[in-house]
């Protein structure tokens, strides 16, 4: 499956960041909220996502809502995957980082397929 990942797009609010995964026919927008404004003490406190078509039309969940919140076990898994895709050094950016990004994308895809009407 082909995808393109855009990581860590900053917003006007320093406590909010966006990640977007583009697939052939749809995209997943992830919104992350952090607790502190200082970069060294930021902690992820909330993650939610929406699924859209490439024309920016929202795709609804099976229950009729639009937004999915990552909670409980899924939130813990998301935090660990998010930490893993951030490169530690230049050598780490090669194959290992691609595998980690793929795990991150597949995790989001799994949740989207479980909850959304395609």
C-alpha positions as CSV (number, residue, x, y, z in Angstrom):
1,X,0.0,0.0,0.0
2,X,1.4,3.4,-1.0
3,X,1.2,6.3,1.5
4,X,2.8,9.6,2.2
5,X,3.3,10.8,5.7
6,X,3.6,14.5,6.6
7,X,4.8,14.7,10.2
8,X,4.6,17.5,12.8
9,X,3.0,20.3,11.0
10,X,2.9,23.2,13.4
11,X,-0.2,25.3,14.0
12,X,-0.6,28.8,15.4
13,X,-1.1,27.2,18.8
14,X,2.3,25.8,20.1
15,X,0.4,23.1,21.9
16,X,-1.2,21.6,18.8
17,X,0.5,19.6,16.0
18,X,-0.8,17.8,13.0
19,X,0.3,14.7,11.2
20,X,-1.3,13.6,7.9
21,X,-1.2,10.3,6.1
22,X,-2.1,10.4,2.4
23,X,-3.4,7.2,0.7
24,X,-4.6,6.8,-2.9
25,X,-8.2,7.7,-2.2
26,X,-8.3,9.2,1.3
27,X,-6.2,10.8,4.1
28,X,-6.0,10.6,7.8
29,X,-5.6,13.9,9.8
30,X,-4.2,13.4,13.3
31,X,-4.4,16.3,15.8
32,X,-2.2,16.1,18.8
33,X,-2.5,18.3,21.9
34,X,0.3,18.9,24.3
35,X,0.3,20.1,27.9
36,X,3.1,22.7,28.2
37,X,4.4,25.4,25.9
38,X,8.0,24.8,26.6
39,X,9.5,22.4,24.1
40,X,11.6,20.4,26.6
41,X,8.6,19.7,28.9
42,X,5.8,19.1,26.4
43,X,3.7,16.0,27.0
44,X,1.1,14.5,24.7
45,X,-2.3,14.7,26.4
46,X,-4.7,14.1,23.6
47,X,-4.7,12.6,20.1
48,X,-7.7,12.5,17.8
49,X,-8.1,12.0,14.1
50,X,-10.5,12.5,11.2
51,X,-10.6,10.6,7.9
52,X,-11.2,12.7,4.7
53,X,-11.3,12.2,1.0
54,X,-8.5,13.8,-1.0
55,X,-11.0,16.6,-1.8
56,X,-11.4,17.3,1.9
57,X,-14.9,15.8,2.3
58,X,-15.3,14.2,5.8
59,X,-15.9,10.5,6.0
60,X,-18.3,9.6,8.8
61,X,-17.7,6.9,11.4
62,X,-20.1,3.9,11.6
63,X,-21.9,5.7,14.5
64,X,-22.4,8.9,12.5
65,X,-19.7,11.0,14.2
66,X,-16.6,12.4,12.4
67,X,-13.8,12.4,15.0
68,X,-12.1,9.4,16.6
69,X,-10.3,9.9,19.9
70,X,-7.4,7.7,20.8
71,X,-8.0,6.6,24.3
72,X,-6.8,4.0,26.8
73,X,-4.7,1.3,25.2
74,X,-4.8,2.9,21.8
75,X,-3.5,6.2,23.2
76,X,-0.6,4.4,24.9
77,X,0.3,2.5,21.7
78,X,0.0,5.8,19.7
79,X,2.4,7.6,22.1
80,X,5.0,4.8,21.8
81,X,4.7,4.8,18.0
82,X,5.0,8.5,17.8
83,X,8.1,8.5,19.9
84,X,9.6,5.7,17.8
85,X,9.2,7.6,14.5
86,X,11.2,10.6,15.8
87,X,14.8,10.0,14.6
88,X,17.4,9.8,17.4
89,X,20.5,10.4,15.1
90,X,21.4,10.5,11.4
91,X,22.1,6.7,11.2
92,X,18.6,6.0,12.6
93,X,16.9,7.7,9.7
94,X,17.5,4.8,7.3
95,X,15.7,1.5,7.2
96,X,14.7,1.3,10.9
97,X,12.8,4.6,10.7
98,X,10.9,3.5,7.6
99,X,9.8,0.4,9.4
100,X,8.7,2.5,12.4
101,X,6.8,4.9,10.1
102,X,5.1,1.9,8.5
103,X,4.0,0.6,11.9
104,X,2.6,4.1,12.8
105,X,0.7,4.3,9.5
106,X,-0.7,0.8,9.8
107,X,-1.8,1.4,13.3
108,X,-3.8,4.5,12.2
109,X,-5.2,2.6,9.2
110,X,-6.3,-0.3,11.4
111,X,-8.3,2.1,13.7
112,X,-9.8,3.9,10.7
113,X,-10.9,0.6,9.1
114,X,-12.5,-0.5,12.3
115,X,-14.4,2.7,12.9
116,X,-15.2,4.4,9.6
117,X,-17.5,3.8,6.6
118,X,-15.6,3.4,3.4
